[in-house]
Amino acid sequence: MTRSSDTLALSRRALLRAAGATAAALVVTGAVSVATQAPALAAQPNWRWCKNCQSLWYAGNGISATCARFPLGQQHSDAGSGNYSLEFRPSGGDGQENWRWCIKCNGLWFSGNGDLGVCTVRPDQGHTSVNSANYVLQSDGGGQEHWRWCRLCDWLWFSGNGVSGFCPFFARSGGGGHSLVGSGNYTLDVN
């Protein structure tokens, strides 16, 4: 009897060791598979189109920054705008990343070309990416088309209604529209 209970104890011990080794192998394998997958996307709502300057700006913090059409301080307008959602993630994956939110002007701007663009609040300093996520824009998504990058101010603006809006690059010289030279045709999700 002693012998059979020793055998049973060894079998239980061996079983626990095997289960522990299997669990460790699963954890390691799971970590490897997670590390090789593309980073997950998240979406942030409350982005708006400004009918005055045609630019996209963030309305989710309750602050409507200076519109390029009115350099003396009039704010963006969300009249007629949908509620746009932007995807963001760590680096890697599909879509064009390096789009940032500027904490000063609330605009979405492209930071991937090495300059700071033109901010409507502090044009002499350009945009900042402080506290911004890494937003990702798609050029083949199922959302609203005709969103463009302006090479002059680095803002994202809407070209689908036939007007070029007001680019902050020209604010000091009396005004001028955004440029679509070199821009892709971006699509945004809208509610």
N, C-alpha and C positions, 0 to 999 in steps of 0.2 A: 504494500500500500504506500509506503513511503516513496518507493521508486516511482509509482504512477503519478503521485502528486508532484514530485520533482520534475517529471517529464511534462506535466501540465503547466507548471510554473515556467519552465524553460520555453515551452511553446508560446505561452502568453507573452513572455519577455521578447522572444524573437519576433512575434507578431507586432508588438509595439515598436521595436526597432525598425522593422520593415515599413510600418506605417509612417514613422517619423522621417525616414529616408525618402519615401514617396512624396510626402508633403513638402519636404525641402526641395525636391526635384521639381515639383509643380510650381512652387513659389519662384524658383530661379527661372524656370521656363516661362512663366507668366511675366516676370519682369523683363525678360529678353524680348518677348513678343510686344509688350507695351512700348519698349524703348525703340523698336523698329517701325512702329506705326506712325503715320503722319499726325501732327498735333491736332487736337480737337478744336473746332471753331465754336465760338459763342457769338451771340448776336446782341447788339445794343440798340433799343428803339429810341425814339424821341429826337431824331434828326429831321430838320426841316429845310425846305427850299424857300429862299427869299425871292419874292416876285420882283423886287426892286433891282437887285444886283445879280440875280440868277444863281447865286452861290448856295452851297449846302452848309448849314450851321447846326450846332447842337443846342437844343432847347430844353434838355432834360435837367439842367441845373437852375432853371428859372431866370437865367441872365440872357438877354438879347443884346449882343454886342453891336458895335458901330457898323453900319452898312456902307459899302464902298460908294454907293450912289450919293450918300449924304455924308461927306467927310467931316462935317461939323458936329457930328454926334447923333444923328437920327439912327434909330435901331433897325435891325432886320425886321421884316414882316413875315409872319407865317400864314397870312391870308391866302387861301387856295392851296395850301400845301398838304400833302399827305404826311403820314407818320412813317418815315424811312427807318429801316433797321440796317445797321452795318455789322459785318462779321469782323471779329478780331481773334488773334491767336498768337502764340509764340512763333518764331521764325520757322519756315519750312512749309511745304505743301503747295496746293494749287492757288492760282490767283496772284494778283500783284499786291505785294505787301509794301510796307513803309509809308502808308498813309497815316497821318497823325492829326489829332485834335489839338488846336492851339488854345491854351488856357486864357490867353489875352483877348482873342477875337471870337472864340467859339467856332471857328471855321475848320473844315477838313482840308488839309494840305498835304502835298506829296513831299516827303523828306528824303527820297531816294536819289536825288541828283546832286547832293552836296551843297545846296544853298538853302537859305532860310525863307525865301519867298518874300512876299509883302503882306504884312499884317495891317489891318485897318486901324488898330489901336495904337501901335507903335511901328509905323512904316520904316523908320530909321533903324530899327533893331531886327525886323523880320519876325517870323513865327517862332514859337517854342514848342518842343515836344514834352515838356515837363508834365508828369502825371498822365501821359497819353498811352493808350493801348496801341498795339500794332494792328491797324485796320487793314483789311484785305478786300480789294475790289475785284469783281469778276467781269470779264468782257464777253462771256457767253452764257450768262445766267438767264433765268426766266423772268427777271424783274423788268422794271422800267428802263428802257434804253435812252441813249443820247446824253449821258453824263460824260463830261470831258474834263481833262486836266488843262489848266491854263499855264503855258510856259512862262508867262510874265510874272504872275503872282503866286503860282503853285496851288491855287485853290481848285476844288472840284466845283464845276458849274454845269447848269442844264442848258443844252443847245437845242432841245427839241421843239421849241416854240418860235424859232426863226429870229430871235434877238440874241445879241452877244452880251447883254447885261452891262455891268460896270465893273471894270477891273481896278483894284486898289493901286495897281502900278501907275495908272494915269490920274489918280485922285488929285494930285497937286497941280496937274496941268489942265484941269477942266474936264476931264473924263475921256473915256474910251472903253471899248468892249474887251471882253476876254478873247484870248486866242485859242483856236483849236489845232494849231500847227503842232504836229508830233504827238497828238493825243490819240489814245484808243477810244473805243466806244464802250463805256462802262455801263453795267446794269445794276440797279439798286432794288432791293425788296421794299415794297411800299404797301401800307394798309390804308 
